[in-house]
Amino acid sequence: MELPIYLDNNATTPLDPRVLEAMLPYFTNKFGNAASRNHAFGWVAEEGVDYAREQVAKLIGCTEKEIIFTSGATEADNLAIKGVFEMYADKGNHIITATTEHKAVLDTCKHLEKQGAKVTYLNVKEDGLIDLAELEAAMTPETILVTIMYGNNEIGVIQPVKEISAIAHKHGALFMTDATQAVGKIPVDVNADGIDLMAFSAHKMYGPKGVGALYVRRKGPRVKVTAQMDGGGHERGMRSGTLNVPGIVGLGKACELCRLEMDEEAKRLSALRDKLESALTVLEESYVNGNVEHRLPHVANISFKYVEGEGLMMAMKDLAVSSGSACTSASLEPSYVLKALGLSDDLAHSSIRFGLGRFTTEEEVDYAIENTKKAVNHLRDLSPLWEMFKEGIDLSKIEWAEH
Amino acid sequence: MAYSEKVIDHYTNPRNVGTLNKEAKNVGTGLVGAPECGDVMRLQIEVNDENVITDAKFKTFGCGSAIASSSLATEWLKGKSIDEALAIDNMDLVEELALPPVKIHCSVLAEDAIKSAINDYRVKNGLEALELPKSHH
C-alpha cells in the first residue's frame, strides 16, 4: 500500500490506464483534425470521435446526435443554462435551481439575473433533497428551465430527478441536470429520467481532464440552445472550436468502462463506504451529513464535532480528503452546501468528505479508519470545546467573542 | 497550501496542552474566538507574587496554524513578566512560524488570548482590565 491514500475522488479521479491506452494514438500518429473532410488524417480522427460519441450515448441512453462535446461540465452547464435562457427568451425568463448546486450552475444563474432572468433558488431539506411541493409551487407560466443536480458533489445525495422532470414538463419547462458526480457511478438514463439537458465530465469517471459533454434532447421536445462560443460551427453549431480528439476518445472509453463495470463497482464501493462510515461513527459526537438512503455509492461526509476540519486534515496527513471548513482570513465561511442542510457553522467546520473510487482498496479504507480515529482523538485532546462538552457545559449558552 | 516546518512541529508535538484551575486566584484564563468562525483558543497563565508567569497552558479548536500559534505563545509566556507578556505582538508569531497571509488571523487570535488571560488575572486580583485594542481582522 502506497501513501498518501487518495480519497478525494469527488474532486477528480485518476485516469484509468485503459483510457490512457485508448487515447495515446490520438496524440501521435492519429493527430488529425476531425473537421478535415478531405484526407485520411481527418477521417481517422473523425472516426475516433464518432466512436466515442457512440460510447457516451450508450452510457446515458441517448442517440449520438444528442451529444455536444465541451471542455468539461462547467462549460456544459454554462452552455445549457445561458443557451436555453437566450433561445427561449420569448417564452419566459424564469429559471428554478437549488441552493446546493455547484458554482458552475449558481454563478451562471447569477450572471443571467443581471441580464433580466428571474431565478428561484430552492432550499433543501435537512437531508439535502429538495422539496417537490416547493418546486411545484415555484413553477410559473414564465418558467423556462428547472436545473437541479443529479448527485451532490459534497454529500452525494441523489435528487429525485424523475419526479422533478415530471413537474417541470407538466408546467411546460425544460429540465436540465448537472450530473457530473452521477454519470458513470449510477445508472443514468435520459429517457427514463425525463432529462432534456445534462452536463457531465470525463475526469470524474477515470477519464482525462479538459473534456466533458452536454446532452441536448432532439426528440420530444427538440431542445435548442444558442451557441456561447462563435467560430467554425462544430458540434451542430452549438459549440465551435476544434475538437479535443484525444480527450473525446478518452471520455468515450471512460464511459464504456463505467457502463460495463458500474453495477459491480457500485456494490463494492458502497460496501467499503459503509464500512468506513460505521467504523467512524462509533466515535462519539460524529454525524453523517445528508440523506443516507438516496445517495451515490462512494461518498461519505462526516462531521466530527468539536474538531476543526482543516486542523483534522493536517493530522490525517497520509489521507487526501477534503473538508467543508475554510479557515482563511479571506473567507471564514464554511461550506454553503452543508449550511443549506441547516448544519450549524461549527458542524460544517468539522466536516470531512471521503470520496472513494475505482482504485480504492479495502486495505486503504482500513488504514483510513485508523488514521482518522487517531486524528480525531488527537485533536479532541487539544480542543477546549471538547473539554467543555465533556464537563457538560452548553456551548450555545457561551457568549463567544466576535472576531 | 504547505505548512512550515515549525507549524508542523508545534502541531504534531504541541507544547503545554492542558488546563489550569480557572478558579485559582493566581490563574488567568482567556477564551477567544467562536466555534462558528472555525477557531476557539483557551489560553491560561499562572502568575507568582513577582508578577512572573510560571506556567502556561492552552487548548485550541482550529486549523494547524491556530494550534501552532497558541502552542508557541505558551512557550514564550513561561518565565515572562506580565508586562513582557503584554508586549508580545502577533507579528512575532507570524514571523517565527512563517505563517502565510491567510493565516495571520490565527496569530491575532493568539495575541488576543494572551491579553484576555492577563485581563482575567488582573480583574481577579482587584486591578482594572486593560483596554484591549480592537483586534485587526
Interface residues (C-beta under 8 A of the other chain):
Chain A: Y306 V307 E308 E310 G311 M314 A315 S325 A326 C327 T328 S329 A330 L332 P334 S344 D345 D346 H349 D381 L382 S383 P384 L385 W386 E387 L395 I398 W400 A401 E402 H403
Chain B: Y3 I8 Y11 P14 V17 T19 L31 V32 G33 A34 P35 E36 C37 G38 D39 V40 M41 R42 K59 T60 F61 G62 C63 G64 S65 A66 I67 P101 V102 K103 I104 H105 C106 V108 L109 D112 S116 S135 H137
